[in-house]
């Protein structure tokens, strides 16, 4: 009986992710496991998506991809926000901007310090207007 109960307990890695998601929810994030966007090639079947709602955002449809060598690249081609160019969030793979939310695709390998960096990035991006001239 005890052996069966021990097998049902989350592993330390799962516990860490649960704490991270609980902290994110407490700070106002919406966390979901979802299919990656169609523009993201080579992504796993399900990715964690952290959503930061900002009703005043008008950058609908702007998508940003992370490339290890090239840095951030906008899809469709256009300027990348300064906050994203100087991004230091470990494991942040992609960012997508919609009319009322920013979606952050993050691999969750970081700890709560990484969550703090993600919050700072979200604050900077929502305060910065999107250049729609491109």
ChimeraX attribute file (.defattr): number of C-alpha atoms within 10 A of each C-alpha:
attribute: neighborCount
match mode: 1-to-1
recipient: residues
	/A:1	5
	/A:2	6
	/A:3	7
	/A:4	8
	/A:5	8
	/A:6	10
	/A:7	9
	/A:8	8
	/A:9	10
	/A:10	11
	/A:11	10
	/A:12	9
	/A:13	10
	/A:14	11
	/A:15	12
	/A:16	17
	/A:17	16
	/A:18	13
	/A:19	14
	/A:20	20
	/A:21	21
	/A:22	13
	/A:23	15
	/A:24	20
	/A:25	13
	/A:26	10
	/A:27	13
	/A:28	12
	/A:29	18
	/A:30	15
	/A:31	18
	/A:32	14
	/A:33	12
	/A:34	12
	/A:35	13
	/A:36	18
	/A:37	13
	/A:38	7
	/A:39	11
	/A:40	14
	/A:41	8
	/A:42	7
	/A:43	13
	/A:44	9
	/A:45	9
	/A:46	11
	/A:47	17
	/A:48	18
	/A:49	24
	/A:50	22
	/A:51	21
	/A:52	21
	/A:53	18
	/A:54	16
	/A:55	10
	/A:56	12
	/A:57	19
	/A:58	17
	/A:59	18
	/A:60	15
	/A:61	12
	/A:62	20
	/A:63	23
	/A:64	25
	/A:65	18
	/A:66	17
	/A:67	11
	/A:68	8
	/A:69	6
	/A:70	7
	/A:71	12
	/A:72	21
	/A:73	18
	/A:74	16
	/A:75	15
	/A:76	11
	/A:77	11
	/A:78	15
	/A:79	17
	/A:80	17
	/A:81	17
	/A:82	11
	/A:83	17
	/A:84	19
	/A:85	12
	/A:86	11
	/A:87	15
	/A:88	13
	/A:89	19
	/A:90	17
	/A:91	14
	/A:92	19
	/A:93	18
	/A:94	21
	/A:95	21
	/A:96	21
	/A:97	22
	/A:98	16
	/A:99	15
	/A:100	15
	/A:101	20
	/A:102	24
	/A:103	21
	/A:104	21
	/A:105	24
	/A:106	21
	/A:107	14
	/A:108	20
	/A:109	13
	/A:110	16
	/A:111	13
	/A:112	16
	/A:113	12
	/A:114	19
	/A:115	20
	/A:116	15
	/A:117	15
	/A:118	21
	/A:119	18
	/A:120	14
	/A:121	18
	/A:122	22
	/A:123	14
	/A:124	15
	/A:125	18
	/A:126	20
	/A:127	13
	/A:128	13
	/A:129	13
	/A:130	17
	/A:131	12
	/A:132	11
	/A:133	6
	/A:134	7
